[in-house]
Amino acid sequence: MTRRNAMLTAAMAAGAAAQSTAKKQKIGLIGNGNRGTVHLAAYLQMPEAQVTALSDLESSRMDTYNAKLGGGATKYTDWRELIKDKNVDIVAIAVPNYLHPEMAIAALRAGKHVLLEKPIAMDYASARAIQREAKKSGRTLAVGMQRRYMERDHHVKQLVDGGLIGPVRAIHIAEYRGDWSPKGVRFTDPVTGKSGNWRFFKRAAGSTELEFSVHAFSQVMQLVKSPLARCVASGATVHYQDHETRDVCEGLIDFANGARLNYSFCLFADGVPGTTVIIGDKGTLRYSDKGLLLDSPGQHGQAAPPATGYDSSTRPETQMYREFFAAIAEGRESALSAEAAIEAAKIAYAMEMAITGNRIVTAKDFA
């Protein structure tokens, strides 16, 4: 064994020992449904995470989660009891959007750190209220925009931040998918009495842009690095007549630095590949079935330079949690802070206001 290999082996052993003796992050997970399973998969990949409490309205779901975790987590059908649990330091919230403000604010007031599923809230005022509470409490809040930790989004940000295509001037995104899963948590509208997947209802989801498109908006904000200045939009429910939330939408968004976003989605075009084109002064990056391609003057369809520093063996959600844990340990704001989440959600809020009010929305609407 060479001296270098011996040093590397010793360092790896020391790292493993440190990890095994490090303080466990004691987590209480509220919401043991479809989205909660993604959090569960992340915990199972992190020896530093210890789930000490679970909360769900259905005991059978908690039993399933507890079995996968090896047992030992306290189960609560009332989420308020989980927040009171002194054996919980971090509250992870994976529930429908309309429940986010009440749960997040209660957890922060109880002195817990919070990882809240996206979007931060269904409206701008509630989002700011959560942000204020996080600041007041001194606890760390992160919003689960885990797509930032996917390899493709990491790759694109790395290339753009490295100046490969110059300053971003325009982004064109078209997204397609089928309807929401029928396995989604059922919601009964207290006013109309109608029942179905919670994502069908404005009172539960806010809008499709807020529930679905906000991932793309989060990536856009990482690239343009400038607040929304102006928005016009059009959208409707044209196919799924039992939905209140839109199934088609188009938006044109201007940012304060002059960059522009052209965004559209369709929720009844299952199997259609989406497209993303990021245009800078020196070139263009675009996604295709051939991977990430680079177009520059005189050269088209080149393979983009490879990504560096990305751990493809670790789930994006695991990487998200580890950044969150590091922020807690270092007493700093998470990369997925309330402000980052609000700036992404602003595009969805603006599109909703533009469509329902049939008007142009500007930064003044968020003053």
C-alpha positions in Angstrom: 0.0 0.0 0.0 1.4 3.4 -0.9 1.6 6.2 1.7 -1.1 8.1 -0.1 -3.5 5.1 -0.1 -2.7 4.5 3.5 -3.6 8.1 4.4 -6.8 7.9 2.3 -7.8 4.7 4.0 -7.2 6.2 7.5 -9.2 9.3 6.6 -12.1 7.2 5.3 -12.1 5.2 8.5 -11.9 8.3 10.6 -14.8 9.8 8.7 -16.9 6.7 9.1 -16.2 6.6 12.8 -17.1 10.3 13.1 -20.3 9.7 11.3 -21.3 6.8 13.5 -20.7 8.8 16.7 -22.1 12.1 15.5 -25.2 13.4 17.1 -28.3 12.0 15.5 -30.8 14.5 13.9 -34.1 13.7 15.6 -36.9 14.1 13.0 -40.6 14.1 13.3 -42.4 13.6 10.0 -45.9 14.9 9.5 -47.6 13.3 6.5 -46.9 9.7 5.7 -48.5 9.6 2.3 -47.1 9.5 -1.3 -44.7 12.5 -0.8 -43.7 11.3 2.6 -42.3 8.1 1.1 -39.7 10.2 -0.7 -38.6 11.7 2.7 -38.6 8.1 4.1 -36.2 6.9 1.3 -33.9 9.8 2.1 -33.8 8.9 5.9 -33.0 5.3 5.0 -29.9 6.6 3.2 -28.7 8.8 6.1 -27.3 7.1 9.2 -27.2 10.5 10.8 -31.0 10.8 10.6 -33.2 9.3 13.3 -37.0 9.5 12.9 -38.3 9.7 16.4 -42.0 10.5 15.6 -44.5 10.1 12.9 -47.9 11.8 12.4 -50.7 10.9 10.0 -54.4 10.6 10.1 -54.2 6.9 9.1 -52.5 4.7 11.6 -51.8 2.0 9.0 -49.5 4.4 7.1 -47.5 5.2 10.3 -47.2 1.4 11.0 -45.8 0.9 7.5 -43.3 3.7 7.9 -42.3 2.6 11.4 -41.7 -1.0 10.2 -39.3 0.3 7.4 -37.5 2.5 10.0 -37.0 -0.4 12.3 -39.7 0.6 14.8 -39.3 3.0 17.7 -40.9 6.1 16.4 -43.8 7.5 18.4 -47.0 7.7 16.4 -49.5 10.6 16.6 -52.7 11.0 14.7 -52.7 14.7 15.9 -49.8 16.6 14.4 -49.9 19.1 17.3 -48.8 16.3 19.6 -45.8 15.6 17.5 -44.7 19.2 17.6 -44.8 19.1 21.4 -42.6 16.0 21.5 -39.3 16.9 23.3 -37.6 14.0 21.4 -38.1 15.9 18.1 -35.6 18.6 17.1 -36.6 18.8 13.4 -40.2 18.8 12.0 -40.5 17.7 8.4 -43.9 18.6 6.9 -45.1 16.7 3.8 -48.8 17.6 3.7 -51.2 19.4 1.2 -50.3 23.0 0.6 -53.2 24.6 2.5 -51.8 23.2 5.8 -48.3 24.6 5.4 -48.6 27.9 7.3 -50.4 26.6 10.4 -48.0 23.6 10.8 -44.8 25.4 10.0 -45.5 28.4 12.2 -46.6 26.1 15.1 -43.4 24.1 14.8 -41.1 27.2 14.7 -42.9 28.6 17.8 -42.2 25.3 19.5 -38.5 25.7 18.9 -38.1 23.2 16.2 -36.2 23.5 13.0 -38.5 22.9 10.0 -38.2 21.3 6.6 -41.4 22.3 4.7 -42.4 20.7 1.4 -42.8 23.2 -1.4 -44.5 25.5 -2.1 -43.9 27.5 1.1 -47.5 28.7 1.2 -50.5 29.2 -1.1 -50.3 33.0 -1.0 -47.6 35.7 -0.6 -48.8 37.0 2.7 -48.7 33.6 4.3 -45.3 32.9 2.9 -43.9 36.1 4.4 -45.6 35.2 7.8 -43.7 31.9 7.8 -40.5 33.7 6.9 -41.0 36.2 9.8 -41.6 33.4 12.3 -38.5 31.6 11.2 -36.4 34.8 11.7 -38.1 35.5 15.1 -37.5 31.9 16.3 -33.9 31.7 15.4 -34.5 28.3 13.9 -33.5 27.0 10.5 -36.3 26.7 7.9 -35.8 25.0 4.5 -38.3 24.5 1.8 -38.2 21.2 -0.1 -37.2 22.3 -3.6 -35.2 19.1 -4.0 -35.0 19.4 -7.8 -32.1 21.8 -7.3 -30.1 18.7 -6.2 -30.9 16.7 -9.3 -27.9 16.1 -11.5 -29.4 17.9 -14.6 -30.3 21.1 -12.6 -26.9 21.0 -10.8 -25.2 20.6 -14.2 -27.0 23.5 -15.8 -26.4 25.8 -12.9 -22.7 24.9 -12.8 -22.3 25.8 -16.5 -24.3 29.0 -16.3 -22.5 30.2 -13.2 -19.2 29.3 -14.9 -20.0 31.8 -17.7 -20.3 29.2 -20.5 -23.1 30.9 -22.2 -22.7 34.4 -20.8 -25.4 36.3 -18.9 -28.8 34.6 -19.2 -31.2 36.7 -21.4 -34.1 34.4 -22.0 -35.4 31.0 -20.9 -38.1 29.0 -22.7 -39.7 26.1 -20.8 -42.6 23.8 -21.9 -43.7 21.1 -19.5 -46.1 18.2 -20.1 -47.6 15.4 -18.0 -50.7 13.5 -17.3 -53.3 14.0 -14.6 -52.4 13.8 -10.9 -52.3 10.3 -9.3 -55.6 9.0 -8.1 -53.7 7.9 -5.0 -53.4 11.5 -3.8 -54.8 12.5 -0.4 -58.5 13.2 -0.8 -59.8 16.6 0.1 -63.5 17.6 0.6 -64.2 21.3 -0.1 -65.9 22.7 3.0 -68.0 25.1 0.8 -69.0 23.0 -2.2 -68.9 19.5 -0.6 -67.0 18.2 -3.6 -64.3 15.6 -3.0 -61.2 14.4 -4.9 -57.4 14.6 -5.1 -56.5 17.7 -3.1 -54.5 19.0 -6.1 -57.8 19.5 -8.0 -59.0 22.2 -5.6 -57.9 25.8 -5.3 -58.6 25.9 -1.6 -56.1 23.0 -1.1 -53.4 23.5 -3.7 -53.6 27.1 -4.6 -52.9 26.6 -8.3 -51.2 24.0 -10.6 -48.4 26.5 -11.1 -47.8 26.6 -7.4 -48.0 22.8 -7.0 -46.3 21.7 -10.2 -44.5 24.5 -12.0 -42.7 25.9 -8.9 -39.9 23.4 -9.4 -39.1 24.9 -12.8 -39.5 28.4 -11.3 -37.0 27.6 -8.6 -34.4 26.6 -11.2 -35.1 29.8 -13.2 -34.5 31.9 -10.2 -31.1 30.2 -9.6 -30.1 31.2 -13.2 -31.5 34.7 -13.6 -30.6 35.8 -10.1 -33.1 38.7 -10.3 -36.6 39.4 -8.9 -39.8 39.3 -10.9 -40.6 42.7 -12.5 -43.7 42.0 -14.7 -46.0 39.1 -15.6 -48.7 38.4 -18.1 -50.4 35.0 -18.3 -53.3 33.0 -19.7 -54.6 29.7 -18.6 -57.7 27.6 -18.0 -59.2 24.2 -17.2 -60.0 22.8 -20.7 -59.8 19.1 -20.4 -60.3 17.9 -16.7 -63.7 19.4 -16.1 -63.8 18.1 -12.5 -60.7 20.2 -11.6 -60.6 23.8 -10.3 -56.9 24.1 -10.9 -55.7 24.8 -14.4 -54.6 22.1 -16.9 -53.1 24.5 -19.4 -51.2 27.8 -18.9 -48.8 30.2 -20.6 -46.8 32.9 -18.9 -44.4 35.7 -20.0 -42.3 36.9 -17.1 -39.8 39.8 -17.1 -37.1 40.1 -14.4 -35.6 43.2 -13.0 -32.3 42.6 -14.8 -33.9 42.3 -18.2 -34.0 38.5 -18.5 -37.2 36.9 -19.6 -39.1 33.6 -19.1 -41.5 32.1 -21.5 -43.3 29.3 -19.7 -46.1 26.9 -20.6 -47.5 23.6 -19.3 -50.2 21.0 -20.3 -51.5 18.4 -17.9 -53.2 16.2 -20.4 -50.2 15.4 -22.7 -48.8 12.4 -20.9 -45.6 11.1 -22.6 -44.8 14.3 -24.4 -41.1 15.3 -23.8 -40.7 18.7 -22.3 -38.2 21.3 -23.5 -36.0 23.8 -21.8 -33.9 26.3 -23.7 -31.6 28.7 -21.8 -30.2 31.5 -24.0 -27.2 33.7 -23.1 -25.1 36.2 -24.9 -22.5 33.6 -25.9 -24.6 30.5 -26.5 -27.6 28.4 -25.6 -28.1 25.3 -23.4 -31.0 23.0 -24.2 -32.3 19.7 -22.9 -33.2 16.9 -25.4 -33.4 13.2 -25.5 -29.7 13.3 -26.3 -28.9 15.0 -23.0 -27.8 18.5 -22.4 -26.7 20.2 -25.6 -24.8 23.4 -26.2 -25.3 25.7 -29.2 -22.8 28.5 -29.9 -22.0 30.6 -32.9 -20.9 28.3 -35.7 -21.4 25.1 -33.7 -24.7 23.5 -33.0 -25.8 20.4 -31.0 -22.5 19.9 -29.1 -22.5 17.8 -26.0 -22.2 20.2 -23.0 -19.0 20.0 -20.9 -19.6 17.3 -18.2 -20.8 18.1 -14.7 -18.2 18.0 -11.9 -18.6 17.5 -8.2 -21.9 15.7 -8.3 -22.6 12.5 -6.3 -25.0 10.5 -8.5 -25.1 7.7 -5.9 -27.0 9.9 -3.4 -30.7 10.8 -3.8 -31.5 14.5 -4.4 -33.6 14.5 -1.3 -30.7 13.1 0.8 -28.4 15.9 -0.5 -31.2 18.4 0.3 -31.4 17.1 3.9 -27.6 17.1 4.4 -27.4 20.7 3.3 -30.2 21.5 5.8 -28.5 19.6 8.6 -25.3 21.5 7.8 -27.2 24.8 8.0 -28.5 23.9 11.4 -25.1 22.9 12.7 -23.5 26.1 11.4 -26.3 28.4 12.5 -26.8 29.8 9.1 -29.7 30.1 6.6 -30.3 27.1 4.4 -29.7 27.3 0.6 -33.4 26.5 0.4 -34.4 29.4 2.6 -37.8 31.1 2.9 -36.6 33.9 0.6 -35.4 31.5 -2.1 -38.8 29.7 -1.9 -40.8 33.0 -2.0 -38.9 34.3 -5.1 -39.8 31.1 -6.9 -43.4 31.0 -5.7 -43.8 34.7 -6.7 -43.9 33.6 -10.4 -46.8 31.3 -9.6 -48.6 33.9 -7.4 -48.2 36.5 -10.3 -49.5 34.1 -12.9 -52.6 33.4 -10.7 -53.2 37.1 -10.2 -52.7 37.8 -13.9 -55.1 35.1 -15.1 -57.9 35.6 -12.5 -57.7 39.4 -12.6 -57.1 39.6 -16.4 -54.3 42.1 -15.9 -50.6 42.7 -15.8 -48.9 42.0 -12.5 -45.8 43.9 -11.5 -43.3 44.0 -8.6 -45.6 46.6 -7.0 -48.1 43.8 -6.3 -45.6 42.3 -3.9 -44.6 45.6 -2.1 
